[in-house]
Amino acid sequence: LNRPGRQYNLAIALLLDVTLLSLRGLSALPLVRSPALRAQVLSDLALPQQQVLVEPFVFLLLPLVLMAWAYGRRGALYGWAWAAVLHVGVGIMTEGPNVPLTALLFSSLVRLTILAVIPLLVSILAERERLTLAELEQAHRRLQRHATTVEQLAVSRERNRLARDLHDTLAHTLAALTVHLGALR
């Protein structure tokens, strides 16, 4: 993602995925709210009448969540706007011109809210995770500097101790030699 020229590949792939999911929903007509047409689709698919097809907006969440995670709030907003346009557009196409736009928007309000809120929450959590990771990396660098300082201090203390021992031992030995040489004279 960070390579030049490739930073938008994920966003383009996810937007294409959202578009294809919406178009697939249009071809399979799972958004159809007309009971007669839904019964016809179910009978064509040989599914029992009680079985409920999964709405495609649920599958729109995955690419929207990925966009929110990868691109933050801006990705969540752009992805939601694209998914909302596609969702409402497919709804208009499947319902036909006889359903008022306000009725379609009202019936899609819960779905559109879910498509907005979940990616927004994911983007907030991803941002917090990135901040926490940055803080951990900074703490790790400080800890490494501290460990290096402690190691240098330990080496310096050991050198000082050896220097004192050598100085004390050498000074004592030289003093003893001076006394012995004086006694020999």
Residue frames as qw, qx, qy, qz and C-alpha x, y, z in Angstrom:
[[0.000, 0.882, 0.472, 0.000, 0.00, 0.00, 0.00],
 [0.293, -0.837, 0.052, 0.460, 2.84, 2.40, 0.70],
 [0.539, -0.029, 0.503, 0.675, 4.60, 1.98, -2.64],
 [0.177, 0.458, -0.101, -0.865, 4.23, 4.95, -4.98],
 [0.414, 0.177, -0.575, -0.683, 1.47, 4.47, -7.51],
 [0.449, -0.158, -0.873, -0.105, -0.03, 1.54, -5.63],
 [0.035, 0.021, 0.618, -0.785, -1.56, 3.33, -2.68],
 [0.557, 0.154, 0.133, -0.805, -5.05, 3.35, -4.18],
 [0.369, 0.113, -0.865, -0.320, -5.14, -0.23, -5.51],
 [0.062, -0.241, -0.899, 0.360, -7.02, -1.48, -2.44],
 [0.288, 0.423, 0.321, -0.797, -9.56, 1.32, -2.62],
 [0.453, 0.320, -0.476, -0.683, -10.19, 0.70, -6.32],
 [0.300, 0.003, -0.949, -0.097, -10.53, -3.05, -5.78],
 [0.034, 0.319, 0.784, -0.531, -12.95, -2.53, -2.89],
 [0.374, 0.413, 0.070, -0.827, -15.06, -0.03, -4.81],
 [0.448, 0.210, -0.701, -0.514, -15.27, -2.49, -7.71],
 [0.177, -0.120, -0.959, 0.185, -16.25, -5.21, -5.24],
 [0.218, 0.383, 0.525, -0.728, -19.02, -3.02, -3.80],
 [0.442, 0.377, -0.272, -0.767, -20.23, -2.23, -7.32],
 [0.390, 0.117, -0.865, -0.293, -20.24, -5.88, -8.38],
 [0.021, -0.228, -0.882, 0.413, -22.06, -6.90, -5.21],
 [0.343, 0.420, 0.278, -0.793, -24.72, -4.30, -5.91],
 [0.483, 0.337, -0.502, -0.634, -25.07, -5.38, -9.52],
 [0.245, 0.001, -0.969, -0.013, -25.27, -9.02, -8.46],
 [0.162, 0.332, 0.694, -0.618, -28.05, -8.00, -6.09],
 [0.444, 0.415, -0.093, -0.789, -29.79, -6.39, -9.01],
 [0.444, 0.226, -0.756, -0.425, -29.53, -9.52, -11.13],
 [0.245, -0.135, -0.945, 0.171, -30.71, -11.87, -8.37],
 [0.353, -0.524, -0.271, -0.726, -33.35, -9.38, -7.16],
 [0.483, -0.308, -0.735, 0.364, -32.96, -10.11, -3.43],
 [0.045, -0.100, -0.285, 0.952, -33.86, -6.51, -2.65],
 [0.326, -0.318, -0.550, -0.700, -37.33, -6.89, -4.14],
 [0.195, 0.005, 0.647, -0.738, -39.92, -6.08, -1.54],
 [0.658, 0.066, -0.238, -0.712, -42.87, -7.06, -3.69],
 [0.629, -0.185, 0.705, -0.273, -44.27, -10.28, -2.17],
 [0.861, 0.425, 0.192, -0.201, -45.45, -11.60, -5.54],
 [0.544, 0.729, -0.410, 0.061, -42.11, -11.02, -7.24],
 [0.215, -0.569, 0.749, -0.263, -40.20, -12.37, -4.22],
 [0.794, 0.012, 0.545, -0.268, -42.35, -15.51, -4.28],
 [0.801, 0.589, -0.062, -0.087, -41.62, -15.86, -8.02],
 [0.254, 0.727, -0.616, 0.169, -37.85, -15.52, -7.41],
 [0.466, -0.380, 0.735, -0.314, -38.01, -18.03, -4.54],
 [0.874, 0.219, 0.374, -0.220, -39.98, -20.52, -6.62],
 [0.661, 0.695, -0.284, -0.003, -37.52, -20.08, -9.50],
 [0.100, 0.631, -0.717, 0.278, -34.68, -20.79, -7.10],
 [0.759, -0.184, -0.614, -0.116, -36.62, -23.72, -5.58],
 [0.160, 0.175, -0.641, 0.730, -36.25, -22.26, -2.08],
 [0.220, -0.574, -0.776, 0.140, -38.93, -22.69, 0.58],
 [0.046, -0.809, -0.268, -0.521, -41.08, -19.60, 1.18],
 [0.592, -0.794, -0.114, 0.076, -39.94, -19.31, 4.81],
 [0.737, -0.150, 0.083, 0.654, -36.27, -19.09, 3.93],
 [0.060, 0.973, 0.051, -0.219, -35.02, -15.51, 3.86],
 [0.734, 0.458, -0.024, 0.501, -32.34, -14.51, 1.43],
 [0.509, -0.506, -0.115, 0.686, -29.46, -12.54, 2.88],
 [0.247, 0.954, 0.136, -0.104, -29.62, -8.92, 1.87],
 [0.742, 0.422, -0.060, 0.518, -26.60, -7.80, -0.17],
 [0.073, -0.889, 0.182, -0.415, -26.00, -4.82, 2.08],
 [0.812, -0.540, 0.220, 0.037, -24.56, -7.28, 4.62],
 [0.852, 0.116, 0.209, 0.465, -21.90, -8.21, 2.07],
 [0.291, 0.829, 0.003, 0.477, -21.21, -4.54, 1.47],
 [0.538, -0.833, 0.117, -0.051, -19.97, -4.25, 5.04],
 [0.870, -0.203, 0.194, 0.406, -16.79, -6.25, 4.43],
 [0.560, 0.430, 0.142, 0.694, -15.31, -3.98, 1.75],
 [0.138, -0.873, -0.067, -0.463, -16.47, -0.91, 3.66],
 [0.737, -0.663, 0.095, 0.091, -14.80, -2.16, 6.83],
 [0.804, 0.011, 0.185, 0.566, -11.60, -2.83, 4.89],
 [0.302, 0.686, 0.136, 0.648, -11.68, 0.66, 3.39],
 [0.410, -0.869, -0.005, -0.276, -12.24, 2.17, 6.83],
 [0.834, -0.456, 0.137, 0.279, -9.37, 0.16, 8.28],
 [0.717, 0.165, 0.225, 0.639, -6.97, 0.98, 5.45],
 [0.253, 0.482, 0.195, 0.816, -7.91, 4.61, 4.76],
 [0.107, -0.163, -0.502, 0.843, -9.47, 5.82, 8.02],
 [0.268, 0.564, 0.526, -0.577, -12.50, 8.03, 8.30],
 [0.306, 0.527, -0.333, -0.720, -12.10, 9.36, 4.78],
 [0.175, 0.116, -0.923, -0.322, -12.16, 5.82, 3.39],
 [0.100, 0.372, 0.866, -0.320, -15.21, 5.01, 5.50],
 [0.285, 0.602, 0.223, -0.712, -17.00, 8.12, 4.27],
 [0.315, 0.443, -0.550, -0.634, -16.17, 7.62, 0.59],
 [0.101, -0.003, -0.987, -0.127, -16.96, 3.91, 0.75],
 [0.188, 0.453, 0.738, -0.464, -20.26, 4.59, 2.49],
 [0.339, 0.566, -0.032, -0.751, -21.23, 7.23, -0.05],
 [0.289, 0.300, -0.762, -0.496, -20.48, 4.86, -2.93],
 [0.054, -0.162, -0.982, 0.085, -22.32, 1.96, -1.28],
 [0.244, 0.494, 0.530, -0.645, -25.29, 4.18, -0.43],
 [0.385, 0.480, -0.299, -0.729, -25.57, 5.40, -4.01],
 [0.282, 0.155, -0.894, -0.312, -25.37, 1.83, -5.28],
 [0.042, 0.247, 0.904, -0.345, -27.77, 0.52, -2.65],
 [0.340, 0.544, 0.338, -0.689, -30.38, 3.15, -3.34],
 [0.338, 0.449, -0.511, -0.651, -29.78, 2.90, -7.09],
 [0.178, 0.012, -0.971, -0.156, -30.30, -0.85, -7.10],
 [0.154, 0.392, 0.755, -0.502, -33.37, -0.35, -4.90],
 [0.381, 0.534, 0.001, -0.754, -34.81, 2.11, -7.39],
 [0.328, 0.322, -0.736, -0.497, -34.08, -0.26, -10.28],
 [0.122, -0.102, -0.986, 0.040, -35.63, -3.27, -8.58],
 [0.172, 0.463, 0.644, -0.584, -38.65, -1.46, -7.17],
 [0.273, 0.546, 0.616, 0.498, -39.38, 0.41, -10.34],
 [0.073, 0.281, 0.032, 0.957, -40.63, 3.95, -10.84],
 [0.467, -0.584, -0.487, -0.451, -43.93, 3.34, -9.02],
 [0.641, -0.553, -0.391, 0.360, -42.32, 3.56, -5.53],
 [0.014, 0.978, -0.044, 0.202, -41.58, 7.10, -4.30],
 [0.543, 0.476, -0.476, 0.502, -37.93, 7.89, -3.60],
 [0.287, -0.551, 0.434, -0.652, -38.73, 9.01, -0.05],
 [0.916, -0.217, 0.106, -0.321, -40.34, 5.67, 0.74],
 [0.892, 0.272, -0.274, 0.237, -37.32, 3.84, -0.64],
 [0.256, 0.568, -0.465, 0.629, -34.91, 6.04, 1.32],
 [0.565, -0.487, 0.324, -0.583, -36.92, 5.59, 4.50],
 [0.987, -0.087, 0.006, -0.135, -36.96, 1.81, 4.10],
 [0.798, 0.341, -0.275, 0.413, -33.22, 1.86, 3.42],
 [0.158, -0.857, 0.246, -0.424, -32.45, 4.20, 6.32],
 [0.801, -0.511, 0.304, -0.063, -31.55, 1.42, 8.76],
 [0.908, 0.192, 0.156, 0.339, -29.34, -0.31, 6.21],
 [0.410, 0.743, -0.087, 0.521, -27.62, 2.93, 5.27],
 [0.417, -0.816, 0.262, -0.303, -27.11, 3.76, 8.94],
 [0.904, -0.293, 0.285, 0.124, -25.48, 0.39, 9.54],
 [0.774, 0.435, 0.110, 0.447, -23.35, 0.87, 6.42],
 [0.143, 0.837, -0.157, 0.504, -22.19, 4.21, 7.86],
 [0.561, -0.742, 0.249, -0.271, -21.78, 3.46, 11.57],
 [0.950, -0.204, 0.173, 0.164, -19.84, 0.19, 11.49],
 [0.717, 0.422, -0.016, 0.555, -17.10, 1.40, 9.10],
 [0.049, -0.840, 0.155, -0.518, -16.87, 4.65, 11.08],
 [0.749, -0.608, 0.228, -0.132, -16.33, 2.68, 14.29],
 [0.929, 0.061, 0.118, 0.346, -13.73, 0.52, 12.55],
 [0.457, 0.677, -0.078, 0.572, -11.90, 3.62, 11.32],
 [0.352, -0.818, 0.226, -0.394, -11.86, 5.06, 14.84],
 [0.891, -0.384, 0.239, 0.037, -10.55, 1.79, 16.26],
 [0.830, 0.330, 0.062, 0.444, -7.92, 1.51, 13.50],
 [0.169, 0.817, -0.156, 0.528, -6.79, 5.07, 14.21],
 [0.603, -0.704, 0.280, -0.250, -6.49, 4.29, 17.92],
 [0.959, -0.086, 0.176, 0.207, -4.56, 1.13, 17.09],
 [0.628, 0.578, -0.043, 0.519, -2.16, 3.11, 14.89],
 [0.142, -0.837, 0.238, -0.472, -1.65, 5.69, 17.65],
 [0.814, -0.507, 0.265, -0.099, -1.05, 2.96, 20.22],
 [0.916, 0.184, 0.100, 0.344, 1.41, 1.27, 17.90],
 [0.365, 0.741, -0.141, 0.546, 3.26, 4.56, 17.37],
 [0.442, -0.770, 0.279, -0.365, 3.39, 5.11, 21.13],
 [0.939, -0.258, 0.215, 0.071, 4.70, 1.58, 21.64],
 [0.774, 0.432, -0.006, 0.463, 7.39, 2.10, 19.02],
 [0.056, 0.815, -0.224, 0.532, 8.41, 5.37, 20.67],
 [0.697, -0.616, 0.288, -0.228, 8.52, 3.68, 24.09],
 [0.966, 0.042, 0.109, 0.232, 10.59, 0.87, 22.57],
 [0.537, 0.634, -0.138, 0.540, 13.11, 3.39, 21.18],
 [0.275, -0.789, 0.292, -0.465, 13.31, 5.13, 24.59],
 [0.892, -0.383, 0.228, -0.078, 13.79, 1.78, 26.28],
 [0.874, 0.299, -0.011, 0.382, 16.58, 0.89, 23.85],
 [0.233, 0.749, -0.240, 0.572, 18.31, 4.23, 24.54],
 [0.575, -0.676, 0.283, -0.363, 17.92, 3.66, 28.28],
 [0.977, -0.131, 0.130, 0.104, 19.34, 0.13, 28.00],
 [0.686, 0.512, -0.117, 0.504, 22.32, 1.47, 26.04],
 [0.090, -0.786, 0.271, -0.549, 22.89, 4.17, 28.66],
 [0.798, -0.510, 0.243, -0.209, 22.67, 1.64, 31.49],
 [0.953, 0.126, 0.031, 0.274, 25.12, -0.64, 29.68],
 [0.448, 0.651, -0.198, 0.580, 27.58, 2.22, 29.13],
 [0.396, -0.742, 0.269, -0.469, 27.23, 3.23, 32.78],
 [0.940, -0.301, 0.158, -0.024, 27.93, -0.34, 33.91],
 [0.821, 0.348, -0.067, 0.448, 31.04, -0.52, 31.70],
 [0.132, 0.758, -0.225, 0.598, 32.22, 2.86, 33.04],
 [0.648, -0.642, 0.240, -0.331, 31.69, 1.76, 36.66],
 [0.979, -0.083, 0.081, 0.168, 33.58, -1.47, 36.05],
 [0.617, 0.542, -0.139, 0.554, 36.47, 0.44, 34.47],
 [0.180, -0.775, 0.256, -0.549, 36.55, 2.83, 37.43],
 [0.852, -0.467, 0.183, -0.151, 36.53, -0.08, 39.88],
 [0.920, 0.154, 0.005, 0.361, 39.39, -1.78, 38.01],
 [0.347, 0.699, -0.181, 0.598, 41.30, 1.51, 37.90],
 [0.466, -0.733, 0.263, -0.419, 40.87, 1.99, 41.67],
 [0.955, -0.257, 0.144, 0.038, 41.92, -1.59, 42.36],
 [0.790, 0.373, -0.052, 0.484, 44.96, -1.25, 40.11],
 [0.089, 0.780, -0.202, 0.585, 45.82, 2.13, 41.57],
 [0.647, -0.652, 0.247, -0.310, 45.43, 0.98, 45.16],
 [0.972, -0.106, 0.133, 0.165, 47.30, -2.29, 44.57],
 [0.672, 0.508, -0.063, 0.535, 50.04, -0.67, 42.49],
 [0.085, -0.809, 0.228, -0.535, 50.43, 2.24, 44.93],
 [0.787, -0.547, 0.233, -0.165, 50.57, -0.18, 47.89],
 [0.944, 0.091, 0.078, 0.308, 53.09, -2.39, 46.08],
 [0.462, 0.659, -0.127, 0.580, 55.29, 0.59, 45.13],
 [0.358, -0.788, 0.244, -0.438, 55.12, 1.96, 48.66],
 [0.913, -0.355, 0.199, 0.005, 56.09, -1.45, 50.04],
 [0.831, 0.337, 0.002, 0.443, 58.98, -1.68, 47.54],
 [0.143, 0.798, -0.196, 0.552, 60.16, 1.79, 48.56],
 [0.628, -0.670, 0.279, -0.280, 60.12, 0.77, 52.22],
 [0.966, -0.089, 0.169, 0.177, 61.97, -2.49, 51.43],
 [0.642, 0.559, -0.068, 0.520, 64.56, -0.65, 49.30],
 [0.142, -0.822, 0.256, -0.489, 65.06, 1.88, 52.07],
 [0.811, -0.503, 0.271, -0.129, 65.54, -0.94, 54.56],
 [0.929, 0.186, 0.068, 0.313, 68.02, -2.65, 52.28],
 [0.366, 0.742, -0.204, 0.524, 70.17, 0.49, 52.04]]
